[in-house]
Amino acid sequence: MNALRSFEAAARHLSFTKAGLELRVSQAAVSQQVRILEDSLGAKLFRRVPRGLALTDEGEALLPAISDAFSRINQVLDRFENGRMREMLTVGTVGTFASGWLLQRLGDFGRLHPHIDVRVFANNNRVDLVGEGLDYAIRFGDGAWHGTNAERLVDALFTPMCAPAVGKRLSSPLDLHREVLLRSYRPGEWARWFEAANCEQPRMTGPIFDSSVSLAHAAAQGGGVALLPVALFADDVSRKRLMCPYDTQVYLGSYWLTSLKSKRVSPAMQAFRDWLLAESKKGRRRNA
């Protein structure tokens, strides 16, 4: 190990002296360790040049493998804290759920499980658990995704939302025929709301967005009326950035915690699942 570390440092600096300073040993000690490695391999790893050292072809081939190995070792060692290894958890989630529900609660999980580092990646519901290296993905839909476990977190009841200035001119669903209706990339959502409201749907010509977060932002800026999940934009309503001009709500799907059936459940995954399901049950009890 000493020989490998001496070689890696000397190859990185192209100097036995600088490698010795980094490793806190003498230049002669580094040179001796490199010679031990060369004797073991039966090959020269450095050659002398006028301005110092240069790697031989054999040294060039060895350096990337040694550097990568030491990097991996250091990454694992860095995860130890107070006699326990820190665990990593990677979660992908639709941006709406992240901003409207998860992020405001994630601090509680961190306090309960300080040894788990959670990485959160937002997406627009299009996700590849394998390709993106995710432990979990929080998705919106009906819970039917091939090859995955899916556990329901939050039901999504949708209703029109808009800026308060726009809401002042809305008293009946028919008034929406005169407004710009902002649309999701998922087709048919407005049709289902108008059906629930017993009102004919107008011709849909408003812009289409790939996330409810973008829809909400456009609506709050007065750009139109958006169909949004009530539970995830309650903060915007309480802060009067958005308002709900109608009582009619329609169920369009739920948010689900999903994972690959083939993936081994780590202790960090189990802790996050148990906490997330408990939090979602609290929310359903409050809304019951």
N, C-alpha and C positions, 0 to 999 in steps of 0.2 A: 504493500500500500504506500509506503514512504517513497519507494522508487517511482511508482506511478504518479504520485502527487508532485514529486520533484520534476519529472518529465513534463507534466502538464503545465506547471508554472513556468518552467524554462522555455517551453515551446510557445507559450502565450506572449512572454516578454522578449523571446529570442535573446535571453541573457541569463547566465547563471547567477550573476551578481544581483540582478533585480529579483530573480526568483528566490534567492536566499533572503533578501530583505522582506519579501512577502511572507515567507515561511518561517522567518526568524531563526535562520541557521546560516552558517557560513557559505560562501561561494564554493569552497572546497567540498563541503558536505553535499551540496546539490550535485556537483560534478560526480562525486563518488556514487550517489544513488542512481544517477542516469547511467553510469558505467555498469552498475549492477544489472539494470534493466536491459541494457544492450547485450551484456554477456548472456543473460537469460534467453533473450530472443535470437541471439546469434546474428544481429544486424546493427549497423550504425544508424542512429536516429538524428544526429546532428552532424553538420560539417562546418568547419571554420571558414569564415569569409573575412575580407579586410575590415569590415565594420562590426564584426561580432559573430553571431551564429546564424545558420540557416538550416531548415529541416531537410533531411533527405526524403526520398520518395516514401521510404518506410515510415519515417516520422510523420509525414503529411497524411498517410493513411491511418496511422494510429491516433493522432490528436483528436479528431471529431468524436471517435468512440469513447476515449477517455474523458473528454470534456462533458459529453452527454451523460456519462455514468456518474461523474461527480455532481453534476447539476441535479440529477434525479435523487441522489443520496441526500444532498443538502435540502431539497424540497421536502423530503420525508422528515429529516431531522428538525426542520423549522416548524413542523406541525406538532412537535411535542411541547407541552406546556404544563407545568406543575405535575409532572409524572404521568401525564395522559396525552394521547395523541389527538390533535384537533382533527375533526372530520369535515369533509367538504360535501355540500349538497347543492345540486344544480337544478333550478326550477325554471321552466318556461311558462309564461302566462299571458293571456290576452291582456292588452294594455288597460282595458276597461276594468277588469277585475283587480289588476295591480293597483291602479290609482284610486279606485272607489272602495276597495275592501281590504286587500292584502297588506299594503304598505303601512297603513295606520295600525295594524296589529302585529307586524313583524317584530317590532321592538320587544314585545312581550315574549315571543319565542326565543329571542336572543338572551333575554334575562333568565329564562328557564333552562336554556341549553347553551351556555357560553362557550362550550367546546366545539360547537357546530358553526361553521362558516357557510352562510347561505348566499348563493349567487342567483340573482333573479334576472331573467332575460324576457323582455316584453316582445310579443308578436301579435299578429292580427288573426290568430286562430289557425293559421296554416303552419304546422309544426311537424318536424321529423325527429322523433325521440332518439333514434339510433344515430342519425347523421349529425345531430346537434349535441350529442353526448349528454342528454338530459336524464336526470333521475325521475323527475315528474314533469308533467305538462298540465296546466289548468286550462281547460277548453270550454267553449260554449257550444251547446247543441243538445242532442237527444241521448248522449251517453253511449252510442253505438259506434265504436271505432275498432276495426279489426285488429286482433292480437293484443289488445290492451285491457287492463282492469280499469274500471271507471266507477268512482264513488261520488255521489251527488253532494254538492256543497251549498249552493244558493240557487233558488228558483228565480227566474227573471220574469217579472211582470212589467210589461212595457206600456208607456203612456206618452202622449205628445208633451214635449217640453220646449220652452222658448224663453227669450229674454222678456223681462217684465213689461217693457214698452210694447212688445208685440202682443203679449197676453192681454193687454187692455182692450184690444179690438176683437177678442175671441170670446164669444158667449155660447155658441152652439157649434157642433161639428161641421155644419154647413159653412161656417165662416172660414174653415180651412181651404175651401175651394178658391179663395182669393189670396192664399198665402203660398210662399215657396216651401215645398215639402222636401226636406233634406232626406236622402235615402241611404240605406246601408247597401253594401254589395250583396247581401242576402236578399233575394227577391221575395216579394209577396208579403212582407211584414206590414206595410201600411194597409194592404187589402184586408188582412185579418183584423186590424184594429177598427177600420171603418165598418166591417161586418159586425163586430162586437158592439159598436156604437149605433147600429141600425141606421147607417148613413151611406149614401152612394159615394163611392170613391171617385175623386176627380182624376183627370188625366195627369199622370206622373211625369214631370219634366225637370224636377230639381236635381242638383248635383249629387253624385254618388261618392260615398266615402268608404274607406276600408276599415274603419274602426269607430266604435261609439265615442271614444275620446275626441276624435276629430269632429264628429257630428255635434257633440255637446259644445265644443269650442266655437264652431260656426254658429250654432243657435244662440249661444250667450253673446256673440257679437252682433246679434240682430240679423243674421244671414238667412233665417228661415225657422221652420218648426221641425224638430227632430223627434223621432220615436226612440225613446231611451228606457233602459231598465231603471225603475224607480229606486230600488235599494242601493244602487251603486252611484247615484247622483244626488243622494239626500243632502250631502254637504253643500253642493252647489245651490240647492233649493233653500237651505237654511241661511246661506250667505246672500241670497237674493240675486245670484247670478243667473239662475234659471227659475222658472215657475211651471206648475202643472195646471193648465187652464181647464182640464176636464177630469172627472172622476173615473172614467172608463179605463180599465187596464186589461191587457190581454197577455196570456202566457205564451211565450215564443220559444222557450227552452230553459236549460239550467246550466250552471257552471259546474264542471266536473273535475275531480282530481284523477288524472290518468297516469298509468305507468305500464311498461311492457310486461306482459305475463311471463316472459322468459327471463326477466331481470331479477337477480338475487336482491332481496330486500336487506339493505344495510341497517345498522342501528340508527344512523342519522335519518334514513328514510322513514323508519318506523316511528321515530320520535316526531318527525314533521307531520306524518300522516295522522297520528293520534291527536296532536295538538290542533291541526287544521280542522279535522272532523268535529272535535269538541267545540271549537270556536263557531263553526257553522251551525251546530245544534243550538248553541246559545242564541244566535241570531234568529233562528226559526222560532224558538220559544218566545222571544221578545215580540216577534211579529204575529204570533198566533192570536 
